[in-house]
Amino acid sequence: MTAPTPVTPATATTATSATSAPPPGLDARRRWTVLAVCCLSLFLVGLDTTIVNIGLPAVGAGLGVSVHALAWTVDAYTVVLTALLITSGALADRFGRRRIFRLGLAAFGAASLLCALAPSLGWLVAARSLQGIGASMLSPVALAIVVNAMPDPKERARAIGVWAAVFGLSMAAGPVTGGALVDGLGWRSLFWVNVPVVLVALALTVRHVPESRAPQARRLDLPGQALLAVLVGVSVGVLIEGPRIGWTSPAALTAYAVVLAVTVAFVRVESRRAEPLMDLGLFRRPAFTGAVLGAVAVFVALGLTLLLSTLYLQQARGWSALAAGTATLPMALGAIVCAPWSGRLTARVGPRRPLLLAGGFLTAGGVCLFSLFQLSSPGAGASLPLLLLGYLLVGVGFGFANAPITNTAVGGLPAARAGVAGAITSTARQFGSALGIALAGILVSGAAPADLAPAVRPGWLLVAACGLLLLPVARAGRTEGGRTAAERS
């Protein structure tokens, strides 16, 4: 299960250094109505992601496909979202945020309808890709609308707090809601449920959300966008298909060559453009590079934990979708409680301490789960209390991670570059989600239900390794940029 990327104030300005002047005539009630409408989009995207993950075994049974093939059901959505996140922000700044937001809602709703009617895995994957296109126009664009509608810094800060809480709520509600829908109405209801929500959101957007644009929109970088899409798609695709085609097969070797060639081409194109999709000069800052790697690591850990847990609980232990979804609540609880705490801690003392906490809890969660599965006797289920403890530790680590990672990425940067830096870290989070799902698919590929417990053990070591990777990122948080960002908060 991939979780929705928590969009920060920095990512709200993915393509511009400033927002336009707030629309006149927005009283307090109207401003908070705008926030409610925009939060609905974030909740929809997050709920859809978590709902789909908990229903994967039911989708596989309904369409007659293997667990390995189901990775595309999740990653088709995430890969497209990753590739288009920055460009959707640029389009919104140029052509109007409300216009792009409405287009994203319409695309997301239509794609959900296609998912519900999909007769085969191929159709479902294609429809999920269309959902990714719509989702890329929702979360970052919606937050840009909110920031533009609330010029007062204190009111905006409260609004961002509400935004973060909605993110946590979607993470908590998704597995339980998805489990109830699958058990009661079947897997297609996972997508039908989006349609009425989208219709309500569209009607509210037309009535309450004002139009806004950036005063100086960035130019679209179509060559960079195309290269990024190929790079992300082929990288994740070869990981998903590697177990099936063979890691040294001609097809796999060709994919490796394509990834290398496209990476070189992307660096050359972006380094020569006046307004690139990604400002590669940011990677000269060790703190920024560390933050990007940390963002990838955190979401790899999250993706691994949630998908491996879903498959293990439902297929190896025979739990219902609702029971498996309920078991993930400790993870969601840890994230909900610790995310705002991490934000306040980062603002007060800088990113180093919350990053150390994030790395420590993620590592402890991975080690706890590995030890639990390692000590379990063959054929016996893992101890439920220890399983829930492991999930709680991972959720706490995830909750502590996001605020200091963004702070480290944008610390010390002028506003003109902070927006782009925030957008790159959001893209890194989504790429990490896709990578985590692909790695989980590799681990369970070909494993029978009775063999899933030993098959997932290496995944918990990967989760622990992701936590350890955050420790050097925390060291980067001690740099002058990180301290400056904390002081600004």
MOCOR-V405411 format. One line per field, one symbol per residue. ss: DSSP state (H for helix, E for strand, C for the rest). A space follows every 10 residues. Layout:
# MOCOR-V405411
ss=???
This chain:
# MOCOR-V405411
ss=CCCCCCCCCC HHHCCCCCCC CCCCCCCHHH HHHHHHHHHH HHHHHHHHHH HHHHCHHHHH HHHCCCHHHH HHHHHHHHHH HHHHHHHHHH HHHHHCHHHH HHHHHHHHHH HHHHHHHCCC HHHHHHHHHH HHHHHHCCHH HHHHHHHHHC CCHHHHHHHH HHHHHHHHHH HHHHHHHHHH HHHHHCCCHH HHHHHHHHHH HHHHHHHHCC CCCCCCCCCC CHHHHHHHHH HHHHHHHHHH HHHHHCCCCH HHHHHHHHHH HHHHHHHHHH HHCCCCCCCH HHHHCHHHHH HHHHHHHHHH HHHHHHHHHH HHHHHHCCCC HHHHHHHCHH HHHHHHHHHH HHHHHHHHHC HHHHHHHHHH HHHHHHHHHH HHHHHCCCCC CCCHHHHHHH HHHHHHHHHH HHHHHHHHHH CCCCHHHHHH HHHHHHHHHH HHHHHHHHHH HHHHCCCCHH HHHHHHHHHH HHHHHHHHHH HHHHHHCCCH HHHHHHHHC
